[in-house]
Amino acid sequence: MALHKGPAKHDERTLSVNPFFGEANPVGGMTEAPPTHRLPDAPLPPSTAYQLVHDELMLDGNSRLNLATFVTTWMEPQAGVLMAECRDKNMIDKDEYPRTAELERRSVAMLADLWNAPDPSAAVGCSTTGSSEACMLAGMALKRRWATRNTDRYPGGARPNLVMGVNVQVCWEKFCNFWEVEARLVPMEGDRFHLDPRAAAELCDENTIGVVAVLGSTFDGSYEPVADLCAALDALQERTGLDIPVHVDGASGGMIAPFLDEDLVWDFRLPRVASINTSGHKYGLVYPGVGWALWRDREALPEELVFRVNYLGGDMPTFALNFSRPGAQVVAQYYTFLRLGRDGYRAVQQASRDVATGLAGRIAALGDFRLLTRGDELPVFAFTTADHVTSYDVFDVSRRLRESGWLVPAYTFPANREDLSVLRVVCRNGFSHDLADLFLADLERLLPGLRRQPHPLTRDKETATGFHH
Ligand SMILES: Cc1ncc(COP(=O)(O)O)c(C=O)c1O
């Protein structure tokens, strides 16, 4: 969460209460002026408090027009009802809420099957708050396995490292920082915007706890070549004896590839893949607050990391950073699994991919832009301005699209492609062909004005965009 500061000195702001809010007595409303940065002395009627908070939140963006986020912004009313029914349930109280615990267990079993665990009954997994927590847990397991194998050298000087593409999501930088692991990053090169298997294998040594492969990249939606990476690590093992496990960060792709790319081998079918995560709240199609981490078998998740909580007179193993956590999202995930099944997921994800590839093609046809990806892996595509466009840049496009309510992030790529700045569009369930038409019409309408600019106009490029990789 953001680290906020206390109130600024002398911030004596108060909220003004409309007389109409004063329930039975309109004058009551006129006399209230609750402070904004101090706990008010007196209570307010609930309708007044509700209205004040509601009105302030009207200024938040419209989440459905947010093409920056991967997170689900639409669910069916029935899912909303179930979530409301479960909002008082604490996920950790397995003994008090055994049915919620059971739905979590079933969801893990479904994912183990979906991701082709060789023996789904041997796979272990848990729900998390999202992929970031799932990645932390997977990274911790990798680190502990390495530490156990290297007790003679660690902590006596050996420093563990994790190999990954420079395009990894920020959660991996956090993992390395928090758990004191060196991040070994494979840079981008030319038109390769994600991990190169050979370069990754070359960065591995006896202190490598694992290699992370991303399905698909947050930067451009492309899938990293997981099978080729495993092959490169097999070859490394033959040459050097080093046996390096792979974690697949399937935050988004873990819920796309099983339905749309069934022939792509990226999951537990590859013996080197030790663990996989996904965000239930991305293409798992659940509102924010749920992720999943799975290990292929008990060996991949060291037993000493597991805690036990009371469950129906016995004990249930748990692995999490949090203790208390809402149960509603897990219930919503199970509901969505049950509701859609494989065919339903396939249809929904195919619709998002169709919107993405269709929109990408039409943006390319405008002539001003060059596509980096086409939305045919994740339903996500990145594009930049064509070489002949000099009067505006991607930051101008991002800024101007906000005028129509669209949030489309613009950002600069990392090493070695810092010269390249792009726009990225995430097509999610609910971003329909109709909305895509409206988006394209808005983009087209901006172009004449942008072309007339003397030069790119966005000065503060950092704040112009909503990109948080
Ligand atoms: C590849 C990848 N990994 C991890 C994350 C973090 O996921 P979450 O937001 O669920 O914590 C993201 C989020 O965009 C991602 O794209």
The ligand as an SDF file (V2000), in Angstrom:
LIG
                    3D

 16 16  0  0  0  0  0  0  0  0999 V2000
    3.4720  -10.4830  -15.0660 C   0  0  0  0  0  0  0  0  0  0  0  0
    2.9110   -9.9200  -13.7840 C   0  0  0  0  0  0  0  0  0  0  0  0
    3.3390  -10.4070  -12.6050 N   0  0  0  0  0  0  0  0  0  0  0  0
    2.8590   -9.9550  -11.4330 C   0  0  0  0  0  0  0  0  0  0  0  0
    1.9340   -8.9360  -11.3930 C   0  0  0  0  0  0  0  0  0  0  0  0
    1.4080   -8.4460  -10.0730 C   0  0  0  0  0  0  0  0  0  0  0  0
    0.1190   -8.8980   -9.9500 O   0  0  0  0  0  0  0  0  0  0  0  0
   -0.9270   -8.3970   -8.8570 P   0  0  0  0  0  0  0  0  0  0  0  0
   -1.3580   -7.0490   -9.3200 O   0  0  0  0  0  0  0  0  0  0  0  0
   -2.0090   -9.4300   -8.9480 O   0  0  0  0  0  0  0  0  0  0  0  0
   -0.2530   -8.3800   -7.5380 O   0  0  0  0  0  0  0  0  0  0  0  0
    1.4800   -8.3670  -12.6010 C   0  0  0  0  0  0  0  0  0  0  0  0
    0.5030   -7.2560  -12.6040 C   0  0  0  0  0  0  0  0  0  0  0  0
    0.2450   -6.6440  -13.5920 O   0  0  0  0  0  0  0  0  0  0  0  0
    1.9800   -8.8890  -13.8250 C   0  0  0  0  0  0  0  0  0  0  0  0
    1.5520   -8.4010  -15.0100 O   0  0  0  0  0  0  0  0  0  0  0  0
  1  2  1  0
  2  3  1  0
  2 15  2  0
  3  4  2  0
  4  5  1  0
  5  6  1  0
  5 12  2  0
  6  7  1  0
  7  8  1  0
  8  9  2  0
  8 10  1  0
  8 11  1  0
 12 13  1  0
 12 15  1  0
 13 14  2  0
 15 16  1  0
M  END
$$$$
